[in-house]
Amino acid sequence: MNNNITTFDEHLEDRYGPIGSIKRTEFEINAKAFAIGEVIKEERRLAHMTQEQLAAKTGIKKSFISRIENGHSDTQLSTLYRLLELGLGRTISLTIQ
């Protein structure tokens, strides 16, 4: 049996520090931005739309949509609503824990 196995949570703590630390918080923010981008990309793909088509429908520049989908943009909630609800016909539900 290998006793050197670490859990994902242990790995995150070793690499980014404990929950609540500045480095860990920055990691979590970036991870969530990436996840949001993946959701938008997948919903756009399921809607059979290109970034150009989504941009035309929402008035958001294609280059900005690309940055969001690649997790390289801090996105406002209003932009998410425009992309997902107006552009892709999806409904956003926000949960705060």
C-alpha positions in Angstrom: 0.0 0.0 0.0 1.3 3.5 -1.0 1.2 5.9 2.0 2.4 8.8 -0.1 -1.0 9.3 -1.8 -2.4 12.8 -1.1 -6.0 13.9 -1.5 -6.8 16.7 -3.9 -7.6 19.0 -1.0 -4.2 18.3 0.6 -2.6 19.0 -2.8 -4.4 22.4 -3.0 -3.4 23.3 0.5 0.3 22.3 -0.2 0.4 24.3 -3.4 -1.9 27.3 -2.7 -2.2 27.4 1.1 -5.1 27.0 3.4 -8.6 28.1 2.5 -8.9 31.8 3.1 -5.3 32.6 2.3 -4.7 35.2 -0.4 -2.9 32.7 -2.7 -5.7 30.1 -2.3 -8.5 32.7 -2.8 -6.8 33.8 -6.1 -6.6 30.2 -7.2 -10.3 29.6 -6.4 -11.3 32.7 -8.3 -9.3 31.7 -11.3 -10.7 28.1 -11.1 -14.3 29.4 -11.0 -13.6 31.8 -14.0 -12.4 28.8 -15.9 -15.4 26.7 -15.0 -17.8 29.5 -16.0 -16.0 29.8 -19.4 -16.4 26.0 -19.9 -20.1 26.2 -19.1 -20.6 29.0 -21.7 -18.5 27.2 -24.3 -20.5 24.0 -23.8 -23.9 25.7 -23.9 -22.9 27.6 -27.0 -21.8 24.3 -28.6 -25.1 22.6 -27.6 -26.9 25.6 -29.2 -24.9 25.0 -32.4 -23.7 28.6 -32.3 -20.3 30.1 -33.1 -18.7 32.8 -31.0 -19.5 35.2 -33.9 -23.2 34.3 -33.8 -23.3 34.6 -30.0 -21.6 38.0 -30.3 -24.1 39.2 -32.9 -27.0 38.1 -30.8 -25.8 39.6 -27.5 -23.8 42.7 -28.6 -20.7 41.3 -26.8 -17.5 41.3 -28.8 -16.3 37.9 -30.1 -12.9 38.5 -28.6 -14.4 39.0 -25.2 -16.5 35.9 -25.5 -13.3 34.0 -26.4 -11.5 35.4 -23.3 -14.4 34.4 -21.1 -14.5 30.9 -22.6 -10.8 30.5 -22.0 -11.1 31.7 -18.4 -9.1 34.8 -19.0 -11.7 37.4 -18.0 -13.3 38.5 -14.8 -16.9 38.5 -16.0 -19.7 40.6 -14.6 -22.9 38.9 -13.7 -24.8 41.1 -16.2 -22.5 39.8 -19.0 -23.2 36.2 -17.9 -27.0 36.9 -18.0 -26.7 38.4 -21.5 -24.6 35.5 -22.8 -26.6 32.6 -21.2 -30.1 33.9 -21.0 -30.4 36.3 -23.9 -27.9 34.7 -26.2 -28.3 31.0 -25.4 -31.9 30.8 -24.0 -30.7 29.3 -20.7 -31.6 30.3 -17.1 -29.1 31.3 -14.5 -29.7 30.3 -10.9 -27.4 31.9 -8.3 -26.7 30.1 -5.1 -24.8 31.6 -2.2 -23.7 29.3 0.6 
